[in-house]
């Protein structure tokens, strides 16, 4: 079960969260869940989780623009698949 919480954050903190999320390549909510989970469970940090991926990307020589394009395509494909599953389940 997933629950939603709402809490007030100062603008400066939200901006820094967004910067960290963007640097990690994650949406804000995923970044916050990961950070919170790490703090509660003592799991690895976002940087530790993403280190192998970052190393692989750096070694591949792929441009940031191409990586952004690939992520956008993957995100769109995932969205289409989830939408189709949702329609099929109805």
C-alpha positions as CSV (number, residue, x, y, z in Angstrom):
1,X,0.0,0.0,0.0
2,X,1.2,3.5,-0.9
3,X,0.2,6.6,1.0
4,X,0.6,10.2,0.0
5,X,1.8,12.8,2.5
6,X,1.8,16.6,2.1
7,X,4.2,18.8,4.0
8,X,5.2,22.4,3.7
9,X,8.8,23.0,2.4
10,X,10.6,26.3,2.2
11,X,11.2,27.4,-1.4
12,X,15.0,27.2,-1.0
13,X,14.8,23.6,0.2
14,X,12.5,22.6,-2.6
15,X,14.8,24.2,-5.1
16,X,17.8,22.2,-3.7
17,X,15.7,19.0,-3.7
18,X,14.9,19.6,-7.4
19,X,18.6,20.3,-8.2
20,X,19.6,17.0,-6.5
21,X,16.8,15.1,-8.2
22,X,17.8,16.4,-11.6
23,X,21.5,15.6,-10.9
24,X,20.4,12.1,-10.0
25,X,18.3,11.8,-13.1
26,X,15.1,11.2,-11.1
27,X,11.8,12.9,-10.8
28,X,11.3,14.9,-7.5
29,X,9.0,12.3,-5.9
30,X,11.3,9.3,-6.8
31,X,14.3,11.2,-5.4
32,X,12.5,12.1,-2.1
33,X,11.3,8.5,-1.7
34,X,14.9,7.2,-2.3
35,X,16.4,9.7,0.2
36,X,13.8,9.0,2.8
37,X,14.1,5.2,2.4
38,X,17.9,5.4,2.6
39,X,17.7,7.4,5.8
40,X,15.1,5.1,7.4
41,X,16.6,1.8,6.2
42,X,20.3,2.7,6.1
43,X,20.4,1.8,2.4
44,X,22.9,3.1,-0.2
45,X,22.7,6.8,-1.3
46,X,21.5,7.9,-4.7
47,X,25.0,8.6,-5.7
48,X,26.1,5.1,-4.7
49,X,23.2,3.5,-6.6
50,X,23.8,5.6,-9.8
51,X,27.7,5.4,-9.7
52,X,27.9,2.3,-12.0
53,X,25.5,3.8,-14.5
54,X,27.3,7.2,-14.5
55,X,30.6,5.4,-15.1
56,X,29.1,3.5,-18.0
57,X,27.7,6.6,-19.5
58,X,30.9,8.5,-19.1
59,X,32.8,5.6,-20.7
60,X,30.4,5.4,-23.6
61,X,31.1,8.9,-24.9
62,X,27.3,9.5,-25.4
63,X,26.3,13.2,-25.4
64,X,24.0,14.6,-22.7
65,X,21.5,15.5,-25.4
66,X,21.4,11.9,-26.8
67,X,21.0,10.5,-23.2
68,X,18.2,12.9,-22.6
69,X,16.5,11.7,-25.8
70,X,16.9,8.1,-24.9
71,X,15.4,8.6,-21.5
72,X,12.5,10.6,-23.0
73,X,11.8,7.8,-25.4
74,X,11.9,5.2,-22.6
75,X,9.7,7.3,-20.4
76,X,7.1,7.7,-23.2
77,X,7.2,4.0,-24.0
78,X,6.7,3.1,-20.3
79,X,3.8,5.6,-20.1
80,X,2.1,4.0,-23.2
81,X,2.6,0.5,-21.7
82,X,1.1,1.5,-18.3
83,X,-1.8,3.3,-20.0
84,X,-2.5,0.3,-22.2
85,X,-2.4,-2.1,-19.1
86,X,-4.8,0.3,-17.3
87,X,-7.2,0.2,-20.3
88,X,-6.9,-3.6,-20.6
89,X,-7.7,-4.0,-16.8
90,X,-11.0,-2.2,-17.2
